[in-house]
């Protein structure tokens, strides 16, 4: 099931205090970036966050979900409803997120 663009707009609005938040649509879902690093995504209208140590520290009730069948589990959270906490989470996660690998030239 594809995610609703209205939910993406809500997530981006909640992160509007942060410069550098971008997204990329991918097969009906959305990958979320902060300053070029993937921190999570929207899958089936659920916000999923990469399970880096900062996220595990800052999210009190850690629950996991697969973004799609066969994918690595990610943290499912409703932190999106608290803009300040959400922005703080993304900031704290940044240094622990892997850099995106450049695409290979053909």
BALOBA-1460 file (C-alpha; in Angstrom, 3 decimals):
// residues 106
<rec num="1" residu="x" x="0.000" y="0.000" z="0.000"/>
<rec num="2" residu="x" x="1.441" y="3.365" z="-0.987"/>
<rec num="3" residu="x" x="1.795" y="6.132" z="1.581"/>
<rec num="4" residu="x" x="-0.373" y="9.215" z="1.480"/>
<rec num="5" residu="x" x="1.381" y="12.454" z="0.437"/>
<rec num="6" residu="x" x="-0.602" y="14.257" z="3.161"/>
<rec num="7" residu="x" x="1.224" y="12.209" z="5.799"/>
<rec num="8" residu="x" x="4.563" y="13.100" z="4.187"/>
<rec num="9" residu="x" x="3.574" y="16.782" z="4.265"/>
<rec num="10" residu="x" x="2.705" y="16.458" z="7.969"/>
<rec num="11" residu="x" x="6.069" y="14.837" z="8.758"/>
<rec num="12" residu="x" x="7.947" y="17.536" z="6.822"/>
<rec num="13" residu="x" x="5.954" y="20.249" z="8.582"/>
<rec num="14" residu="x" x="6.873" y="18.748" z="11.964"/>
<rec num="15" residu="x" x="10.550" y="18.905" z="10.912"/>
<rec num="16" residu="x" x="10.346" y="22.445" z="9.504"/>
<rec num="17" residu="x" x="12.614" y="23.790" z="12.277"/>
<rec num="18" residu="x" x="15.478" y="21.749" z="10.779"/>
<rec num="19" residu="x" x="17.315" y="22.909" z="7.680"/>
<rec num="20" residu="x" x="18.477" y="20.100" z="5.437"/>
<rec num="21" residu="x" x="15.504" y="17.720" z="5.610"/>
<rec num="22" residu="x" x="14.661" y="16.284" z="2.208"/>
<rec num="23" residu="x" x="12.867" y="13.247" z="0.862"/>
<rec num="24" residu="x" x="12.807" y="11.006" z="-2.151"/>
<rec num="25" residu="x" x="9.765" y="9.165" z="-3.425"/>
<rec num="26" residu="x" x="10.405" y="5.491" z="-4.056"/>
<rec num="27" residu="x" x="7.742" y="3.053" z="-5.238"/>
<rec num="28" residu="x" x="4.904" y="4.837" z="-3.426"/>
<rec num="29" residu="x" x="6.871" y="5.349" z="-0.223"/>
<rec num="30" residu="x" x="9.248" y="8.105" z="0.937"/>
<rec num="31" residu="x" x="12.871" y="7.971" z="2.076"/>
<rec num="32" residu="x" x="13.747" y="10.763" z="4.550"/>
<rec num="33" residu="x" x="17.149" y="12.480" z="4.608"/>
<rec num="34" residu="x" x="18.844" y="14.941" z="6.942"/>
<rec num="35" residu="x" x="21.809" y="16.734" z="5.420"/>
<rec num="36" residu="x" x="22.184" y="13.967" z="2.863"/>
<rec num="37" residu="x" x="21.962" y="11.022" z="5.266"/>
<rec num="38" residu="x" x="18.987" y="8.666" z="5.464"/>
<rec num="39" residu="x" x="17.393" y="8.742" z="8.909"/>
<rec num="40" residu="x" x="14.138" y="6.958" z="8.148"/>
<rec num="41" residu="x" x="11.182" y="6.711" z="5.867"/>
<rec num="42" residu="x" x="7.456" y="6.627" z="5.493"/>
<rec num="43" residu="x" x="6.103" y="3.180" z="4.669"/>
<rec num="44" residu="x" x="2.379" y="2.370" z="4.602"/>
<rec num="45" residu="x" x="1.720" y="5.722" z="6.320"/>
<rec num="46" residu="x" x="4.017" y="4.752" z="9.206"/>
<rec num="47" residu="x" x="7.102" y="6.700" z="10.250"/>
<rec num="48" residu="x" x="10.034" y="4.298" z="10.579"/>
<rec num="49" residu="x" x="13.408" y="5.408" z="11.963"/>
<rec num="50" residu="x" x="16.832" y="3.769" z="11.605"/>
<rec num="51" residu="x" x="17.727" y="1.953" z="14.849"/>
<rec num="52" residu="x" x="20.944" y="3.842" z="15.626"/>
<rec num="53" residu="x" x="22.044" y="4.193" z="19.292"/>
<rec num="54" residu="x" x="20.715" y="7.766" z="19.622"/>
<rec num="55" residu="x" x="17.258" y="6.650" z="18.508"/>
<rec num="56" residu="x" x="17.318" y="3.739" z="20.952"/>
<rec num="57" residu="x" x="18.243" y="6.164" z="23.766"/>
<rec num="58" residu="x" x="15.661" y="8.817" z="22.937"/>
<rec num="59" residu="x" x="12.611" y="6.719" z="22.044"/>
<rec num="60" residu="x" x="11.116" y="5.361" z="25.242"/>
<rec num="61" residu="x" x="8.928" y="2.588" z="23.830"/>
<rec num="62" residu="x" x="11.024" y="0.971" z="21.107"/>
<rec num="63" residu="x" x="8.997" y="-1.214" z="18.744"/>
<rec num="64" residu="x" x="10.241" y="-2.619" z="15.456"/>
<rec num="65" residu="x" x="8.584" y="-3.062" z="12.085"/>
<rec num="66" residu="x" x="9.804" y="-4.042" z="8.631"/>
<rec num="67" residu="x" x="9.326" y="-1.304" z="6.037"/>
<rec num="68" residu="x" x="8.638" y="-4.052" z="3.485"/>
<rec num="69" residu="x" x="8.984" y="-7.808" z="3.406"/>
<rec num="70" residu="x" x="12.590" y="-8.928" z="3.774"/>
<rec num="71" residu="x" x="13.933" y="-5.524" z="4.866"/>
<rec num="72" residu="x" x="15.892" y="-4.867" z="8.042"/>
<rec num="73" residu="x" x="13.609" y="-3.907" z="10.935"/>
<rec num="74" residu="x" x="13.337" y="-0.220" z="11.791"/>
<rec num="75" residu="x" x="11.861" y="1.586" z="14.785"/>
<rec num="76" residu="x" x="8.196" y="2.471" z="14.423"/>
<rec num="77" residu="x" x="7.319" y="5.588" z="16.385"/>
<rec num="78" residu="x" x="4.726" y="8.285" z="16.856"/>
<rec num="79" residu="x" x="7.344" y="10.873" z="17.869"/>
<rec num="80" residu="x" x="6.295" y="12.788" z="14.757"/>
<rec num="81" residu="x" x="3.438" y="14.275" z="16.804"/>
<rec num="82" residu="x" x="5.934" y="16.129" z="19.049"/>
<rec num="83" residu="x" x="7.828" y="18.471" z="16.728"/>
<rec num="84" residu="x" x="10.497" y="19.500" z="19.253"/>
<rec num="85" residu="x" x="11.291" y="15.925" z="20.276"/>
<rec num="86" residu="x" x="11.244" y="14.779" z="16.642"/>
<rec num="87" residu="x" x="13.680" y="17.496" z="15.538"/>
<rec num="88" residu="x" x="15.948" y="16.730" z="18.506"/>
<rec num="89" residu="x" x="15.891" y="13.020" z="17.638"/>
<rec num="90" residu="x" x="16.927" y="13.652" z="14.036"/>
<rec num="91" residu="x" x="19.730" y="16.030" z="15.149"/>
<rec num="92" residu="x" x="21.032" y="13.497" z="17.699"/>
<rec num="93" residu="x" x="20.954" y="10.669" z="15.149"/>
<rec num="94" residu="x" x="22.928" y="12.528" z="12.471"/>
<rec num="95" residu="x" x="26.489" y="11.627" z="13.525"/>
<rec num="96" residu="x" x="25.522" y="7.956" z="13.839"/>
<rec num="97" residu="x" x="23.958" y="7.705" z="10.383"/>
<rec num="98" residu="x" x="26.058" y="6.261" z="7.570"/>
<rec num="99" residu="x" x="26.937" y="8.545" z="4.693"/>
<rec num="100" residu="x" x="25.072" y="7.746" z="1.506"/>
<rec num="101" residu="x" x="27.352" y="5.945" z="-0.922"/>
<rec num="102" residu="x" x="27.752" y="7.713" z="-4.278"/>
<rec num="103" residu="x" x="26.270" y="5.923" z="-7.255"/>
<rec num="104" residu="x" x="28.732" y="4.087" z="-9.447"/>
<rec num="105" residu="x" x="29.253" y="5.541" z="-12.900"/>
<rec num="106" residu="x" x="28.501" y="3.200" z="-15.761"/>
